[in-house]
Amino acid sequence: MKRGFTLLELVVVLALLSVLLILLFPPLYRRSLSGQELFKNRLTSLLQSSFSFEGAPELCVDFKRGLFTVNSQAVELPYPPETLVSPGLLISSKVTSTYCFQPSSAGYYLLNLKKGGDGYLSVLFLYPTGEALFLNLKESEEETLKDKVEKGRIAQWFSYYSF
């Protein structure tokens, strides 16, 4: 009499292994990415998917809770938001706790997050394409970038700070 596994036993074992892998793989993958990388991926995908021919998306910055919302889908910010800048407008966390807007035209927008010390994580994004550039800046560079975005002269900043 030969001893071995039946086909049914092999299928059951493979099914159990596949269920375990399905349950364990996503948390392991999330751990391999840092919190900042997850934030960058999530924010970029939200911005890129926000374009619609029906109208501009609603963008909100909750300075108090540290959230950035695109069409009611929130992203938790890794650092406290300090300013939101668009051409002709500078909104500070010192002035308001929440600011919502709908971009009326194509342009650059800048979200500055205070990392601590004199460092900033600045998110420069373009509406309507949703392209985002994440910059680690010193306070002086962040001030210059805020000024250029507010005055609509973003090309000048890139000529000074080429990557």
Steps between C-alpha positions, in 0.01 A plus 500: 500500500647837390480789740465857372277800482179500306425771250229637731746534789749687280231739376386572858857571613563730201171684563593557866847624403358740243250642754783552751714677239210722397448601862868548587642662186333849513615580857851380418503717187378804694777455755760501224395852398564786737217721616626782279507275191144384568393864537669593171340211311153564643508876442634466146232247405223718650621811318536319168156343524329825602480651150149504354341675204197565720682742729793568722554281806458636849833511681510553877782538748411434861786671681372390840462125434780472241287383207498582130171416328434458129130460414423375853781240497743588778873441523668523839799730478829370649589844645290796617386718208616858528402680178310453177610726216348564158554788257383811682408320823682384814301317769670438834420266786519809723204659319256209458455142612346374172513638149311357200509616140436393143779585255354736242783476250814304425783584732744395767402455862736453792435325830772548763534253786724585797740209565672644805812705542530715191381234255188482288339239280351707220250348259483692174212377283359605168129519431341346289760229424557410863876477459669540838855580598609429859785720620699493823588864552673721752309796636665751266426287192141447615449876543635565149277231350193637681575846363545375142180292504298784652627745236456249215872484421569134566740467204738742673521272802592202284770703326658571841458148642555249225480135597 
